[in-house]
Amino acid sequence: MSKLEDNNVQGLDKAASLWRESKYPIAFTGAGISVPSGIPDFRSPGGLWSKYDPFEVASAYSLENNPKGVWQFLLDTSELLDQSNPNPAHFAMAKLEQNNRLIGIITQNIDNLHQRAGSQNVIEYHGNFQRFYCQSCHNEKFLENIRQLTQDEIPLYCEKCGGLIRPDVVFFGESIPAKAHYASMDLVQKADCILITGTSGEVSPANFLPREVKRNHGHVIEINLGQTSYYDITDVRFNDSVDIILPRLVEKILA
């Protein structure tokens, strides 16, 4: 057994013990949990930000000044999300919840993969790419398959008031929806254990949520490849792929 494997075995035993002892365990996820599903981290090589300037296509400014560019970005992103499926990490989290060993998930992801895997209590901190509404009158807009839209049909405008139709996600320069913020705060203030995975902790204000759990003397378990900003608060850390480690951890928790 390699040193890394040996460390993982010891870490799994410790993490499972902390999780089983907890009364209110939660999870906090970011883009990295969906990488094994074929969705590259937006900031990684090959990610969408290597193709697009986020200020030009995914910001409050772009909604007002570049709606065509926003919608081109939406079409490209929709194609990527449509081709993805939940991976073993998503299913492992759903299994924990189904066995009453996970209270809820706070996710920064907009890909709907947690829900497709079967998770029920998912707080979408940055929204969901499958919901749309009018920027002006806020009427919800159901769009079954935006990939069928042609270049001549974008951007879409509201039939009721003429406002721009947009996805229900938080663009750069916009505030976190109050409902998502307060629901997340309610979870982290009650939590006595949190699993962090798929996020390096660089995006504010989401990055402070795990620290709230630690501040309240909760335990912190992290599964992330590479260094993150949470190095100073983790009780157990796995420098490995979440789709490999998390199913093994869930097995031990439920054993």
Residue pairs with C-beta under 8 A, 6 or more apart in sequence:
1 9
4 239
4 240
8 238
8 240
8 245
8 248
11 236
11 237
11 238
12 245
12 248
12 249
12 252
13 252
14 235
14 236
15 221
15 236
15 238
15 249
15 252
16 249
16 252
16 253
16 255
18 193
18 219
18 221
18 235
18 236
19 25
19 101
19 193
19 195
19 221
19 249
19 253
20 101
20 253
21 193
22 192
22 193
22 218
22 219
23 192
24 103
24 190
24 191
24 192
24 193
25 96
25 101
25 102
25 103
25 191
25 192
25 193
25 194
25 195
26 102
26 103
26 104
26 105
26 106
26 187
26 188
26 191
26 193
26 194
26 195
26 213
27 93
27 102
27 104
27 105
27 106
27 194
27 195
27 196
27 197
28 105
28 106
28 107
28 194
28 195
28 196
28 197
28 199
28 206
28 209
28 210
29 93
29 105
29 106
29 107
29 108
29 109
29 114
29 197
29 198
29 199
30 107
30 108
30 109
30 197
30 198
30 199
30 200
30 203
30 206
31 39
31 41
31 42
31 108
31 109
31 198
31 199
32 41
32 197
32 198
32 199
32 200
32 224
32 225
32 242
33 87
33 89
33 90
33 109
33 113
33 197
33 198
33 242
34 84
34 87
34 90
34 109
34 111
34 113
34 198
35 41
35 44
35 198
36 87
36 88
36 89
36 241
36 242
36 243
37 84
37 85
37 86
37 87
37 90
37 111
37 113
38 80
38 83
38 84
39 80
39 81
39 84
39 111
40 46
40 47
40 48
41 47
42 48
42 49
42 54
43 49
48 73
48 76
48 77
48 80
51 76
52 58
52 73
52 76
54 172
55 61
55 62
55 172
56 62
56 66
56 69
57 66
57 69
57 70
57 72
57 73
58 70
58 73
58 171
58 172
59 171
59 172
59 173
60 171
60 172
60 173
60 174
61 173
62 69
62 70
62 171
63 70
63 135
63 164
63 166
63 171
67 155
67 164
68 154
68 155
70 155
70 166
71 149
71 154
71 155
71 156
72 151
72 154
74 129
74 146
74 154
74 167
75 146
75 147
75 149
75 154
77 129
78 129
78 146
78 147
79 147
81 111
81 112
81 129
82 147
84 111
84 113
85 113
85 116
86 113
86 114
86 116
86 117
87 113
87 243
88 243
88 244
88 246
88 247
89 197
89 242
89 243
89 246
89 247
90 113
90 114
90 116
90 117
90 119
91 117
91 118
91 247
92 246
92 247
92 249
92 250
93 102
93 105
93 114
93 117
93 119
93 246
93 250
94 114
94 117
94 118
94 119
95 118
95 250
95 254
96 102
96 250
96 253
96 254
97 103
97 104
97 105
97 118
97 119
97 120
97 121
98 118
99 254
101 253
101 254
103 121
103 187
103 190
103 191
104 121
104 122
104 123
104 187
105 114
105 119
105 121
105 122
105 123
106 123
106 125
106 184
106 187
106 188
106 206
106 209
107 114
107 122
107 123
107 124
107 125
108 125
108 126
108 199
108 203
108 206
109 124
109 126
109 198
110 124
110 126
110 127
110 128
110 129
110 167
110 169
111 129
112 128
112 129
112 130
114 122
115 122
123 180
123 183
123 184
123 187
124 180
125 170
125 176
125 180
125 181
125 184
125 206
126 169
126 170
126 176
126 206
127 167
127 168
127 169
127 170
127 177
127 180
128 167
128 168
128 169
129 167
129 169
131 140
131 167
131 168
132 140
132 141
132 142
132 143
132 165
132 166
132 167
132 168
133 139
133 140
133 141
133 165
133 166
133 168
134 141
134 158
134 160
134 161
134 163
134 164
134 165
134 166
135 163
135 164
135 165
135 166
136 158
136 161
136 162
136 163
136 164
137 158
137 160
137 161
137 163
139 158
139 160
139 161
141 156
141 158
141 165
143 156
143 165
149 156
155 164
155 165
156 164
156 165
157 163
157 164
157 165
158 164
158 165
170 176
170 177
176 205
176 206
181 205
184 209
185 209
185 212
188 194
188 209
188 210
188 212
188 213
188 216
189 212
189 216
191 213
191 216
191 218
192 213
192 216
192 217
192 218
192 219
193 213
193 218
193 219
193 220
193 221
194 210
194 213
194 218
194 219
194 220
194 221
195 221
195 222
195 223
196 210
196 220
196 221
196 222
196 223
196 224
196 228
196 230
196 234
197 222
197 223
197 224
197 242
197 246
198 224
198 242
199 206
199 207
199 224
199 228
200 224
200 226
200 227
200 228
200 229
201 207
201 210
201 228
201 229
201 230
202 229
207 229
210 220
210 230
210 233
211 233
213 220
214 220
214 233
219 235
219 236
220 230
220 233
220 234
220 235
220 236
221 234
221 235
221 236
221 237
221 249
222 228
222 230
222 234
222 236
222 237
222 238
223 237
223 238
223 240
223 242
223 245
223 246
223 249
224 230
224 237
224 238
224 239
224 242
225 239
225 240
225 241
226 239
231 237
238 245
